[in-house]
């Protein structure tokens, strides 16, 4: 009994002796990884040639055509690639503009790539995320950023919070440390869809766009995530 107590006491003494060095090493490694994350520059984007499909299924809408979008003369961000899709339903034309960019600030993207000057209302849909809707020049529009992880976002703050939440996940950090994945995914499939207002109310037009957006998002998000992990 006495020998057992001595053994326990010796183990406690040994643990106390090594506890501080172990904790110090653990904290040092943690701060080293966090420091590397904060100082790390975004890694070079590798784009799959098939990031934009030629045709995307859209329930209740008829595919019309796809095409290119004009390159802006001067922008303040990196535009990787872009695609334009057109659909119709009961003579109602639908325009969908897709741009693959390294920026998730949708209000800024709208300013850089469109002539829209009206204000945008931010909405949220459970399981989808945030998006913005508005009316400009007799057209209703919906705009949002599809992220490779998490839900859609509209503001820069939402985009950064979404990135940070997924980049610090243990499995993501481990894959990065093993060189299997990139740590930072500052990338966005910016989606901007619009329809003519015609004689409908803004809210009725928003409902049309929202139904399209929910289907569009559910088709694109898993494919975007897969493209980055190939």
C-alpha positions as CSV (number, residue, x, y, z in Angstrom):
1,X,0.0,0.0,0.0
2,X,2.8,2.4,1.0
3,X,4.7,1.4,-2.3
4,X,1.6,2.2,-4.3
5,X,1.3,5.6,-2.7
6,X,5.0,6.4,-3.4
7,X,4.5,5.4,-7.0
8,X,1.5,7.7,-7.3
9,X,3.4,10.6,-5.7
10,X,6.4,10.0,-8.0
11,X,4.1,10.1,-11.1
12,X,2.5,13.4,-9.9
13,X,6.0,14.9,-9.3
14,X,7.1,13.8,-12.8
15,X,3.9,15.3,-14.4
16,X,4.4,18.6,-12.6
17,X,8.0,18.7,-13.9
18,X,7.0,18.2,-17.5
19,X,3.7,19.9,-17.5
20,X,5.0,23.4,-18.2
21,X,7.4,22.4,-21.0
22,X,4.6,20.4,-22.7
23,X,2.1,23.2,-22.4
24,X,4.7,25.7,-23.6
25,X,5.4,23.5,-26.7
26,X,1.7,23.1,-27.4
27,X,1.1,26.8,-27.2
28,X,4.2,27.5,-29.4
29,X,3.0,25.2,-32.1
30,X,-0.5,26.7,-32.0
31,X,0.8,30.2,-32.3
32,X,3.2,29.1,-35.1
33,X,0.3,27.7,-37.1
34,X,-1.9,30.7,-36.5
35,X,0.9,33.1,-37.4
36,X,1.5,31.2,-40.6
37,X,-2.2,31.4,-41.4
38,X,-2.3,35.2,-40.8
39,X,0.8,35.9,-42.8
40,X,0.1,33.5,-45.6
41,X,-0.7,34.9,-49.0
42,X,-3.6,33.5,-50.9
43,X,-2.3,30.6,-53.0
44,X,-2.4,30.6,-56.7
45,X,-5.7,29.7,-58.2
46,X,-5.8,26.6,-60.4
47,X,-8.9,26.7,-62.6
48,X,-10.5,23.6,-64.0
49,X,-11.4,24.1,-67.7
50,X,-14.8,22.6,-66.9
51,X,-15.7,25.0,-64.1
52,X,-18.6,26.4,-66.2
53,X,-20.8,23.8,-67.8
54,X,-22.2,24.5,-71.3
55,X,-25.7,23.9,-70.0
56,X,-27.2,23.8,-66.5
57,X,-30.5,22.2,-65.8
58,X,-33.1,24.6,-64.4
59,X,-36.5,23.2,-63.5
60,X,-39.5,24.8,-65.3
61,X,-37.2,26.9,-67.5
62,X,-36.1,26.3,-71.1
63,X,-32.4,26.7,-71.8
64,X,-31.8,29.2,-74.7
65,X,-28.1,29.7,-75.0
66,X,-24.8,30.5,-73.3
67,X,-22.1,32.9,-74.2
68,X,-19.3,35.1,-73.1
69,X,-19.5,38.3,-71.1
70,X,-17.6,41.5,-72.0
71,X,-14.4,42.0,-70.2
72,X,-14.5,45.2,-68.1
73,X,-11.9,47.9,-69.2
74,X,-10.7,48.4,-65.6
75,X,-11.4,46.5,-62.5
76,X,-9.7,46.3,-59.1
77,X,-9.8,42.6,-58.5
78,X,-8.9,39.3,-60.3
79,X,-11.4,38.0,-62.7
80,X,-10.6,34.4,-63.4
81,X,-13.3,33.4,-65.9
82,X,-16.9,34.1,-66.6
83,X,-20.0,32.8,-68.4
84,X,-23.5,34.0,-69.4
85,X,-26.6,31.8,-69.5
86,X,-30.0,32.6,-70.9
87,X,-33.3,30.9,-70.2
88,X,-37.0,31.5,-70.9
89,X,-40.3,30.6,-69.4
90,X,-43.7,31.7,-70.8
91,X,-41.9,34.4,-72.8
92,X,-40.1,35.7,-69.7
93,X,-36.3,36.0,-70.4
94,X,-33.9,35.2,-67.6
95,X,-30.3,36.3,-67.6
96,X,-27.7,34.5,-65.4
97,X,-24.2,35.9,-65.2
98,X,-21.5,33.8,-63.6
99,X,-18.1,35.2,-62.7
100,X,-15.3,33.3,-60.9
101,X,-13.4,35.8,-58.8
102,X,-11.1,36.0,-55.8
103,X,-13.3,38.4,-54.0
104,X,-16.5,37.9,-52.0
105,X,-17.7,41.5,-51.6
106,X,-20.8,41.4,-53.7
107,X,-21.8,45.1,-53.4
108,X,-18.3,45.9,-54.7
109,X,-18.7,43.4,-57.5
110,X,-22.0,44.9,-58.5
111,X,-20.3,48.3,-58.6
112,X,-17.4,47.0,-60.6
113,X,-19.3,45.0,-63.2
114,X,-22.7,46.6,-63.6
115,X,-24.3,50.0,-63.9
116,X,-26.7,49.4,-61.0
117,X,-27.0,52.4,-58.7
118,X,-30.1,51.4,-56.7
119,X,-29.9,50.0,-53.2
120,X,-29.9,46.2,-52.5
121,X,-31.9,44.4,-49.8
122,X,-30.1,41.5,-48.1
123,X,-32.1,38.3,-47.5
124,X,-31.4,34.9,-46.0
125,X,-32.7,31.5,-46.8
126,X,-32.1,28.5,-44.4
127,X,-29.8,25.9,-46.1
128,X,-28.8,28.4,-48.8
129,X,-27.4,31.5,-47.2
130,X,-27.4,35.2,-47.8
131,X,-28.2,37.0,-51.1
132,X,-29.3,40.5,-52.2
133,X,-32.3,41.6,-54.3
134,X,-33.2,44.9,-55.9
135,X,-34.8,46.8,-58.8
136,X,-32.8,48.8,-61.3
137,X,-33.9,50.2,-64.7
138,X,-37.1,48.2,-64.7
139,X,-35.3,44.9,-64.0
140,X,-35.4,42.8,-60.9
141,X,-32.1,41.3,-59.9
142,X,-30.7,38.8,-57.4
143,X,-27.0,38.7,-56.6
144,X,-24.9,36.4,-54.3
145,X,-21.5,34.7,-53.8
146,X,-21.4,30.9,-54.0
147,X,-18.6,29.7,-51.7
148,X,-16.7,26.4,-52.0
149,X,-17.6,25.7,-48.3
150,X,-20.6,26.8,-46.3
151,X,-23.6,28.9,-47.5
152,X,-23.9,31.7,-49.9
153,X,-22.9,35.2,-48.8
154,X,-23.5,38.8,-49.9
155,X,-21.3,41.2,-47.8
156,X,-17.6,41.0,-47.4
157,X,-18.0,40.4,-43.6
158,X,-20.3,37.4,-44.3
159,X,-17.8,36.1,-46.8
160,X,-14.8,36.4,-44.5
161,X,-16.7,34.8,-41.5
162,X,-17.7,31.9,-43.7
163,X,-14.1,31.4,-44.9
164,X,-12.6,31.6,-41.4
165,X,-15.2,29.2,-40.0
166,X,-14.2,26.4,-42.4
167,X,-10.5,27.2,-42.7
168,X,-9.9,26.6,-39.0
169,X,-11.7,23.2,-38.9
170,X,-9.2,20.5,-37.6
171,X,-9.6,18.3,-40.7
172,X,-9.0,21.2,-43.0
173,X,-5.9,22.3,-41.1
174,X,-4.6,18.7,-41.1
175,X,-5.1,18.3,-44.9
176,X,-3.2,21.6,-45.4
177,X,-0.3,20.6,-43.1
178,X,-0.1,17.3,-45.1
179,X,-0.1,19.3,-48.4
180,X,-3.3,17.7,-49.6
181,X,-5.4,20.9,-49.7
182,X,-4.9,24.7,-49.9
183,X,-5.6,26.5,-46.7
184,X,-7.1,29.7,-48.0
185,X,-10.0,29.6,-50.5
186,X,-10.7,33.3,-51.1
187,X,-12.8,32.4,-54.1
188,X,-16.4,33.1,-55.1
189,X,-18.7,32.1,-57.9
190,X,-20.5,35.4,-58.1
191,X,-24.0,34.8,-59.5
192,X,-26.1,37.7,-60.8
193,X,-29.5,36.9,-62.2
194,X,-32.2,39.2,-63.5
195,X,-35.6,39.4,-65.2
196,X,-37.6,42.3,-66.7
197,X,-40.1,43.7,-64.2
198,X,-42.8,44.1,-66.9
199,X,-46.1,44.6,-65.1
200,X,-45.3,42.5,-62.0
201,X,-44.7,43.8,-58.6
202,X,-41.1,43.8,-57.2
203,X,-42.0,41.2,-54.6
204,X,-43.5,38.9,-57.3
205,X,-40.4,39.3,-59.4
206,X,-38.2,38.5,-56.4
207,X,-40.1,35.3,-55.8
208,X,-39.4,34.2,-59.4
209,X,-35.7,35.0,-58.9
210,X,-35.5,33.3,-55.5
211,X,-37.0,30.1,-56.9
212,X,-34.4,30.1,-59.7
213,X,-31.6,31.0,-57.3
214,X,-32.3,28.2,-54.8
215,X,-32.2,25.6,-57.6
216,X,-29.1,27.2,-59.2
217,X,-27.2,27.3,-55.9
218,X,-28.0,23.6,-55.1
219,X,-26.6,22.6,-58.5
220,X,-23.5,24.7,-58.4
221,X,-22.2,24.6,-54.8
222,X,-21.2,20.9,-54.6
223,X,-19.6,21.1,-58.0
224,X,-17.6,24.2,-57.0
225,X,-16.4,22.5,-53.8
226,X,-15.4,19.4,-55.8
227,X,-13.5,21.4,-58.4
228,X,-11.3,23.0,-55.7
229,X,-10.5,19.6,-54.1
230,X,-9.5,17.7,-57.3
